[in-house]
Amino acid sequence: MPIYPISESTFHHTWVDQEYIFEKDEKGEIYFDGIKKKC
């Protein structure tokens, strides 16, 4: 995905020019299935 990190859990998507928050699972791994759009 065309994204770049802003912080540990926030990434900016360059195609749609929006920010998304990626959550970590119980193992501490970031997952993209539970992607949340940052308002």
Backbone as numpy.savetxt, mean C-alpha at the origin, in Angstrom:
# Nx Ny Nz CAx CAy CAz Cx Cy Cz
3.55 -3.66 -9.62 2.71 -2.47 -9.62 3.59 -1.22 -9.62
3.15 -0.22 -10.30 3.94 1.03 -10.34 3.72 1.85 -9.07
4.34 1.41 -7.99 4.17 2.11 -6.73 5.52 2.45 -6.13
5.53 3.45 -5.29 6.74 3.73 -4.52 6.34 4.01 -3.08
7.18 3.62 -2.14 6.82 3.76 -0.72 6.91 5.20 -0.24
5.94 5.57 0.59 5.96 6.87 1.26 6.37 6.66 2.71
5.81 5.64 3.31 6.19 5.24 4.66 6.18 3.72 4.71
6.27 3.17 5.91 6.35 1.71 6.03 5.13 1.01 5.48
3.96 1.64 5.60 2.74 0.97 5.17 1.95 1.76 4.13
2.47 2.90 3.71 1.76 3.71 2.72 2.58 3.77 1.44
1.90 3.53 0.33 2.57 3.55 -0.96 1.80 4.43 -1.92
2.50 5.04 -2.83 1.84 5.89 -3.82 1.80 5.14 -5.15
0.61 5.08 -5.73 0.43 4.39 -7.00 0.55 5.42 -8.12
1.55 5.25 -8.97 1.84 6.28 -9.96 0.85 6.29 -11.12
0.24 5.16 -11.44 -0.70 5.14 -12.55 -1.98 5.91 -12.24
-2.51 5.70 -11.06 -3.77 6.35 -10.70 -3.53 7.58 -9.82
-2.26 7.82 -9.47 -1.88 8.99 -8.68 -2.66 9.06 -7.37
-2.72 7.93 -6.68 -3.40 7.88 -5.40 -2.55 7.10 -4.41
-2.85 7.29 -3.14 -2.11 6.58 -2.11 -2.93 5.42 -1.56
-2.25 4.36 -1.25 -2.89 3.18 -0.69 -2.14 2.74 0.56
-2.88 2.17 1.49 -2.25 1.62 2.68 -2.26 0.10 2.59
-1.08 -0.49 2.71 -0.96 -1.94 2.69 -0.87 -2.42 4.13
-1.67 -3.39 4.48 -1.67 -3.90 5.84 -0.74 -5.09 5.97
-0.30 -5.32 7.20 0.56 -6.47 7.46 -0.26 -7.56 8.14
0.03 -8.80 7.79 -0.67 -9.91 8.43 0.01 -10.25 9.75
-0.45 -11.30 10.38 0.08 -11.67 11.69 1.55 -12.07 11.65
2.05 -12.39 10.46 3.46 -12.74 10.32 4.32 -11.51 10.08
3.67 -10.35 9.96 4.41 -9.13 9.70 4.70 -8.91 8.23
4.04 -9.70 7.38 4.26 -9.56 5.95 3.18 -8.66 5.35
3.61 -7.81 4.46 2.65 -6.92 3.80 1.86 -7.72 2.78
0.55 -7.53 2.75 -0.26 -8.22 1.75 -1.07 -7.21 0.96
-1.32 -7.54 -0.29 -1.96 -6.61 -1.20 -3.43 -6.94 -1.44
-3.87 -8.12 -0.98 -5.28 -8.48 -1.15 -6.17 -7.57 -0.32
-5.66 -7.13 0.82 -6.45 -6.28 1.70 -6.11 -4.82 1.52
-5.82 -4.45 0.29 -5.42 -3.08 0.01 -6.55 -2.12 0.38
-6.15 -1.01 0.96 -7.14 0.00 1.35 -6.77 1.32 0.69
-7.77 1.97 0.14 -7.53 3.28 -0.46 -7.46 4.32 0.65
-6.43 5.13 0.61 -6.28 6.17 1.61 -7.11 7.37 1.20
-7.99 7.82 2.07 -8.85 8.95 1.76 -8.13 10.27 2.00
